[in-house]
Amino acid sequence: MSASPSNRSAKRDADRWFREQGLPTFVPLRRWFTDLPRRVAPLIVGVAILVYLVGDGIELTVEFAEDSTAGEAALLTLVVVGVLALTVVATWGGYVAARAILRRLSVGIGTLIALALIIACLAGIIVFGYQNNPRATVGPVFWALLVLILCVLVTGMGGGALISWASRLAVHNASAIGHMASIALPVILMLVVFAFFSAEVWQMASALHWGSIALVGLVVAILAGIVVLRVSASEIDDDAQAPTEVQRRAMLADTPAEHLPAPAEHQRLRAPQRFNILIAMTIAQLLQALFFALLLAALLIIIGSIAIPIGVVEIWLGPGSESQPLIVEPLIVAGVELPLTVNLLKAAMLLSLIASLPFVFSAVSEARYRERFFDPIMVDMRRAILVRDALRAKAPHSRDV
């Protein structure tokens, strides 16, 4: 017997809710690729906008840089930042707008419009490819097909939901910078500033290549991820944190299970679902650490550009050695020298990356940090588990959740 329209709509709403929580594995495998055109169209729209803006934006920026003079350094900096910001905003805006429009339409009309958007965007990518390379044969067509296949796979397997969830989380973290600045930043900044005014730190940072600094960031991310994984796993398994009946009812409000009775007991998570929760928690904490590192790096760059003249940097660095020469490198963008040094950027980035590790440790251990940076995410994960249990309790023999 086929499911009724209301039942299918309820399942569709539950699937969407789980994806919006960054938990695509809570959706049954057989429904991963349902309603695919409406789900994949926004991602293809975003990719098409990104391809167009990256191609033309870089070309315009290079042409402007070739015509610029040393006196236009500030203007060139604004143009580069503006192009990058426009690319990010337009890509994200196109994705959000397409998704919002398609969700407000009925399934049939929304599917037709989604298919039209997909065809139009793929045609645009093909035309753009031939414009950039008139001698191409079938390369742009293969590129468009590759984009389509990757977007379908990413969306069907929940990658699009994770991207959307991570983007919303990033916006939330950006709005929480005030909390970071008032709670986490003062103590860590006080300790970092002492190291920032140390000649040895500048020597070490100047000697490192950007690839080495990126590897330091990767090591910090791995260590932070291990800590978050262990703490998150223990929180999920902690039976002492089980909510009361009243708390369960409150947690089910505004969810697909708000009209269902609260489940009496927790049902064991399957391995993919447990892994999904742990990965979501890790991504959330690493995004918070990234915002903290960027905030700290920006403050250090501002402090360094004001309080550390280039002459002092030259004294700190010294002549170096034959195997490791140390020089003051001005920051040059498109042939224009900016009033900053590469040494300052390296020192600020290195210290901010290292300082983000104690931030993560504090966020998962100390009470005042947990209240702001860890517990809200854990509450969302517990709510998703409770909704899953309620939906499974409604149909105990079903494998829908």
C-alpha positions as CSV (number, residue, x, y, z in Angstrom):
1,M,0.0,0.0,0.0
2,S,1.5,3.4,-1.0
3,A,1.8,6.1,1.6
4,S,-0.7,8.8,1.7
5,P,0.2,12.3,0.5
6,S,0.2,13.7,4.1
7,N,2.5,10.9,5.2
8,R,4.9,11.5,2.3
9,S,4.9,15.2,3.1
10,A,5.6,14.5,6.7
11,K,8.5,12.3,5.7
12,R,9.8,14.9,3.4
13,D,9.7,17.6,6.1
14,A,11.5,15.3,8.5
15,D,14.2,14.5,6.0
16,R,14.7,18.2,5.3
17,W,14.8,19.0,9.0
18,F,17.6,16.4,9.6
19,R,19.6,17.7,6.7
20,E,19.3,21.2,8.0
21,Q,20.8,20.0,11.3
22,G,23.8,18.7,9.4
23,L,22.7,15.1,9.9
24,P,22.1,13.6,6.4
25,T,22.7,10.0,7.7
26,F,19.5,10.3,9.8
27,V,17.6,10.2,6.5
28,P,17.0,6.6,5.2
29,L,19.3,5.5,2.4
30,R,16.5,4.9,0.0
31,R,15.4,8.5,0.3
32,W,18.8,10.1,-0.2
33,F,18.1,10.8,-3.9
34,T,14.4,11.7,-3.7
35,D,13.2,15.1,-4.9
36,L,16.7,15.5,-6.4
37,P,16.1,18.3,-9.0
38,R,14.8,20.8,-6.4
39,R,17.7,19.9,-4.0
40,V,20.5,20.0,-6.5
41,A,19.5,23.1,-8.5
42,P,20.6,25.6,-5.9
43,L,24.1,24.1,-5.7
44,I,24.5,24.1,-9.5
45,V,23.3,27.8,-9.5
46,G,26.0,28.6,-6.9
47,V,28.7,26.8,-8.9
48,A,27.7,28.6,-12.1
49,I,27.9,32.0,-10.4
50,L,31.3,31.1,-8.9
51,V,32.7,29.9,-12.2
52,Y,31.6,33.1,-14.0
53,L,32.8,35.5,-11.3
54,V,36.1,33.8,-10.7
55,G,36.9,33.9,-14.4
56,D,35.9,37.5,-15.2
57,G,36.7,38.8,-11.7
58,I,40.4,37.6,-11.9
59,E,40.7,39.0,-15.4
60,L,39.4,42.4,-14.5
61,T,41.6,42.5,-11.4
62,V,44.8,41.7,-13.4
63,E,43.9,44.3,-16.0
64,F,43.4,46.9,-13.3
65,A,46.7,45.9,-11.6
66,E,48.6,46.3,-14.9
67,D,47.3,49.8,-15.3
68,S,47.8,50.9,-11.7
69,T,50.7,52.8,-10.2
70,A,52.3,52.8,-6.8
71,G,50.0,55.6,-5.6
72,E,47.0,53.4,-6.2
73,A,48.0,50.8,-3.6
74,A,45.0,51.5,-1.3
75,L,42.6,51.4,-4.3
76,L,44.0,48.2,-5.6
77,T,43.7,46.6,-2.1
78,L,40.0,47.6,-2.0
79,V,39.4,46.3,-5.5
80,V,41.0,42.9,-4.7
81,V,39.0,42.6,-1.4
82,G,35.9,43.8,-3.2
83,V,36.2,41.1,-5.9
84,L,36.7,38.4,-3.4
85,A,33.8,39.6,-1.2
86,L,31.5,39.9,-4.3
87,T,32.4,36.4,-5.4
88,V,31.5,34.9,-2.0
89,V,28.4,37.0,-1.4
90,A,27.0,36.4,-5.0
91,T,27.7,32.7,-4.9
92,W,26.1,32.2,-1.5
93,G,23.3,34.6,-2.4
94,G,22.5,32.7,-5.6
95,Y,22.4,29.4,-3.7
96,V,20.1,30.8,-0.9
97,A,17.8,32.6,-3.3
98,A,17.4,29.5,-5.6
99,R,16.7,27.3,-2.6
100,A,14.2,29.7,-1.0
101,I,12.3,30.1,-4.3
102,L,12.1,26.4,-5.0
103,R,10.9,25.5,-1.5
104,R,8.0,27.9,-1.8
105,L,6.7,26.2,-4.9
106,S,4.7,23.1,-5.2
107,V,6.6,19.8,-5.9
108,G,5.5,19.6,-9.5
109,I,6.1,23.3,-10.5
110,G,9.3,23.4,-8.3
111,T,10.7,20.4,-10.1
112,L,10.1,21.9,-13.6
113,I,11.7,25.2,-12.6
114,A,14.6,23.4,-11.0
115,L,15.2,21.4,-14.2
116,A,15.1,24.6,-16.2
117,L,17.7,26.2,-13.8
118,I,20.0,23.2,-14.1
119,I,19.8,23.2,-17.9
120,A,20.4,27.0,-18.1
121,C,23.3,26.9,-15.7
122,L,25.0,24.0,-17.4
123,A,24.5,25.7,-20.8
124,G,26.1,28.9,-19.3
125,I,29.1,26.9,-18.0
126,I,29.6,25.4,-21.5
127,V,29.2,28.7,-23.3
128,F,31.6,30.4,-20.9
129,G,34.1,27.6,-21.4
130,Y,34.1,28.0,-25.2
131,Q,34.4,31.8,-24.8
132,N,37.5,31.5,-22.7
133,N,39.0,28.8,-25.0
134,P,37.6,29.0,-28.6
135,R,39.8,26.2,-29.7
136,A,38.3,23.7,-27.2
137,T,36.5,20.7,-28.7
138,V,34.5,18.8,-26.0
139,G,36.3,20.0,-22.9
140,P,33.7,22.5,-21.7
141,V,30.9,19.9,-22.2
142,F,32.8,17.3,-20.2
143,W,33.4,19.9,-17.5
144,A,29.7,20.8,-17.3
145,L,28.8,17.1,-17.1
146,L,31.4,16.6,-14.3
147,V,29.9,19.6,-12.4
148,L,26.4,18.0,-12.7
149,I,27.6,14.5,-11.6
150,L,29.5,15.9,-8.6
151,C,26.6,18.2,-7.5
152,V,24.2,15.2,-7.8
153,L,26.4,13.0,-5.7
154,V,27.2,15.6,-3.2
155,T,23.5,16.6,-2.8
156,G,22.2,13.1,-2.7
157,M,24.7,11.9,-0.1
158,G,24.0,14.9,2.1
159,G,27.0,17.0,1.2
160,G,24.8,19.9,0.1
161,A,23.0,19.8,3.5
162,L,26.4,19.8,5.3
163,I,27.6,22.7,3.2
164,S,24.4,24.6,4.0
165,W,24.5,23.8,7.7
166,A,28.2,24.7,7.9
167,S,27.5,28.0,6.2
168,R,24.7,28.9,8.6
169,L,27.0,27.9,11.4
170,A,29.7,30.2,10.1
171,V,27.3,33.1,10.0
172,H,26.2,32.3,13.5
173,N,29.9,32.2,14.6
174,A,30.5,35.5,12.9
175,S,27.6,37.0,14.9
176,A,29.1,35.5,18.1
177,I,32.5,37.3,17.7
178,G,31.4,39.7,20.5
179,H,31.2,36.7,22.8
180,M,34.6,35.5,21.7
181,A,36.1,38.9,22.2
182,S,34.6,39.3,25.7
183,I,35.1,35.8,27.0
184,A,37.8,33.9,25.3
185,L,40.0,36.6,23.7
186,P,41.3,38.7,26.7
187,V,43.2,36.0,28.5
188,I,44.7,34.3,25.4
189,L,45.5,37.7,23.8
190,M,47.4,38.8,26.9
191,L,49.6,35.7,26.7
192,V,50.0,35.9,22.9
193,V,51.0,39.6,22.8
194,F,54.0,38.8,25.0
195,A,55.2,36.3,22.5
196,F,54.3,38.6,19.6
197,F,56.9,41.1,20.8
198,S,59.6,38.5,20.8
199,A,62.4,38.5,18.3
200,E,62.6,34.7,18.3
201,V,59.0,34.4,17.2
202,W,59.5,36.7,14.3
203,Q,62.7,34.9,13.3
204,M,60.9,31.5,13.3
205,A,57.8,32.9,11.5
206,S,59.9,34.6,8.8
207,A,61.9,31.4,8.2
208,L,58.8,29.4,7.6
209,H,57.2,29.1,4.2
210,W,53.4,29.5,3.9
211,G,53.1,25.8,3.3
212,S,54.8,25.1,6.6
213,I,52.4,27.5,8.4
214,A,49.5,25.7,6.7
215,L,50.9,22.4,8.0
216,V,51.1,23.8,11.5
217,G,47.4,24.8,11.1
218,L,46.6,21.2,10.0
219,V,48.4,19.7,13.0
220,V,46.5,22.1,15.3
221,A,43.2,21.2,13.6
222,I,43.9,17.4,14.0
223,L,44.7,17.8,17.7
224,A,41.6,19.9,18.3
225,G,39.5,17.5,16.3
226,I,40.7,14.5,18.4
227,V,39.8,16.4,21.6
228,V,36.4,17.3,20.3
229,L,35.7,13.8,19.1
230,R,36.5,12.3,22.5
231,V,34.5,14.8,24.5
232,S,31.5,14.6,22.1
233,A,31.5,10.8,22.2
234,S,31.5,10.8,26.0
235,E,28.7,13.4,26.0
236,I,26.6,11.2,23.7
237,D,27.1,8.1,25.9
238,D,26.5,9.9,29.2
239,D,23.3,8.6,30.5
240,A,23.4,11.1,33.3
241,Q,22.6,13.8,30.8
242,A,19.3,12.1,29.8
243,P,16.5,14.8,29.8
244,T,13.4,14.6,31.9
245,E,9.9,14.2,30.5
246,V,9.3,17.9,30.6
247,Q,12.6,18.6,28.9
248,R,11.8,16.1,26.2
249,R,8.6,17.8,25.4
250,A,10.3,21.2,25.2
251,M,13.0,19.9,23.0
252,L,10.5,18.4,20.5
253,A,8.8,21.8,20.0
254,D,9.2,23.2,16.5
255,T,10.5,19.9,15.1
256,P,8.9,17.3,12.8
257,A,8.0,15.3,16.0
258,E,6.4,18.1,18.0
259,H,2.9,16.4,17.8
260,L,4.3,13.0,18.8
261,P,4.7,11.7,22.4
262,A,8.2,12.0,23.8
263,P,10.0,8.7,23.6
264,A,10.4,6.9,26.9
265,E,13.9,5.6,26.2
266,H,16.8,6.3,23.9
267,Q,17.4,3.9,21.0
268,R,20.9,3.0,20.0
269,L,22.4,5.0,17.2
270,R,23.6,3.2,14.1
271,A,27.3,3.6,13.3
272,P,26.9,6.1,10.4
273,Q,24.6,8.3,12.5
274,R,27.0,8.3,15.4
275,F,29.8,9.1,13.1
276,N,27.7,11.9,11.5
277,I,27.1,13.5,14.9
278,L,30.7,13.4,15.9
279,I,31.8,14.9,12.5
280,A,29.2,17.6,12.9
281,M,30.4,18.5,16.4
282,T,34.0,18.5,15.2
283,I,33.2,20.8,12.2
284,A,31.3,23.1,14.4
285,Q,34.1,23.5,16.9
286,L,36.8,23.8,14.2
287,L,34.7,26.6,12.6
288,Q,34.6,28.4,15.9
289,A,38.3,28.0,16.3
290,L,38.9,29.3,12.8
291,F,36.8,32.5,13.5
292,F,38.8,32.9,16.8
293,A,42.1,32.5,14.9
294,L,41.0,35.1,12.3
295,L,39.9,37.5,14.9
296,L,43.1,37.1,16.8
297,A,45.3,37.4,13.7
298,A,43.4,40.6,12.7
299,L,44.1,42.2,16.1
300,L,47.8,41.2,15.9
301,I,48.2,42.6,12.5
302,I,46.6,45.9,13.6
303,I,48.9,46.0,16.7
304,G,52.0,45.1,14.7
305,S,51.4,47.6,12.0
306,I,51.1,50.4,14.6
307,A,53.6,49.4,17.3
308,I,56.4,47.6,15.3
309,P,58.2,49.7,12.7
310,I,60.1,48.0,9.9
311,G,63.4,49.1,11.4
312,V,62.6,47.1,14.6
313,V,61.7,44.1,12.5
314,E,65.1,44.4,10.8
315,I,66.8,44.4,14.2
316,W,64.8,41.4,15.4
317,L,65.5,39.4,12.3
318,G,69.2,40.2,12.0
319,P,71.3,39.0,9.0
320,G,70.4,35.4,9.4
321,S,72.8,32.8,8.0
322,E,73.9,31.4,4.7
323,S,71.6,28.4,5.0
324,Q,68.7,30.5,6.4
325,P,68.8,34.2,5.3
326,L,66.2,36.4,7.1
327,I,65.0,39.5,5.3
328,V,62.1,41.9,5.6
329,E,59.6,41.2,2.8
330,P,57.1,43.9,1.9
331,L,53.7,42.7,1.0
332,I,53.2,43.1,-2.8
333,V,49.9,42.6,-4.5
334,A,49.8,42.6,-8.3
335,G,53.1,44.5,-8.4
336,V,52.0,47.2,-5.9
337,E,53.8,47.4,-2.5
338,L,51.3,47.7,0.4
339,P,52.1,49.2,3.8
340,L,52.4,45.8,5.5
341,T,55.1,43.1,5.6
342,V,54.9,39.4,4.9
343,N,56.8,38.9,8.2
344,L,54.0,40.5,10.1
345,L,51.4,38.4,8.4
346,K,53.4,35.2,9.1
347,A,54.0,36.0,12.8
348,A,50.3,36.9,13.3
349,M,49.0,33.8,11.5
350,L,51.4,31.5,13.3
351,L,50.6,32.7,16.8
352,S,46.8,32.8,16.1
353,L,46.9,29.2,14.9
354,I,48.7,28.0,17.9
355,A,46.5,30.1,20.2
356,S,43.3,28.5,18.8
357,L,44.3,25.1,20.3
358,P,43.9,26.3,24.0
359,F,40.7,28.0,22.8
360,V,39.2,24.7,21.8
361,F,40.5,23.0,25.0
362,S,38.8,25.7,27.0
363,A,35.6,25.5,24.9
364,V,35.0,21.8,25.8
365,S,36.3,21.8,29.4
366,E,35.8,25.0,31.3
367,A,32.2,25.9,32.3
368,R,32.0,29.5,31.2
369,Y,33.4,28.6,27.7
370,R,31.2,25.5,27.4
371,E,28.1,27.5,28.0
372,R,28.9,29.7,25.0
373,F,30.8,27.5,22.5
374,F,30.1,23.8,23.1
375,D,26.8,23.2,25.0
376,P,24.5,25.0,22.4
377,I,25.8,22.6,19.7
378,M,25.5,19.6,21.9
379,V,21.9,20.6,22.7
380,D,21.1,20.6,18.9
381,M,22.6,17.1,18.5
382,R,20.6,15.8,21.5
383,R,17.4,17.3,20.0
384,A,18.1,15.6,16.7
385,I,18.6,12.2,18.5
386,L,15.3,12.8,20.4
387,V,13.4,13.6,17.2
388,R,14.8,10.4,15.6
389,D,13.7,8.3,18.7
390,A,10.2,9.9,18.6
391,L,9.8,9.1,14.9
392,R,11.0,5.6,15.3
393,A,8.7,5.1,18.3
394,K,5.8,6.2,16.0
395,A,6.6,3.3,13.6
396,P,8.6,0.8,15.5
397,H,8.9,-1.7,12.6
398,S,9.8,1.0,10.1
399,R,13.4,1.7,8.9
400,D,12.6,5.2,8.0
401,V,14.8,6.8,10.6
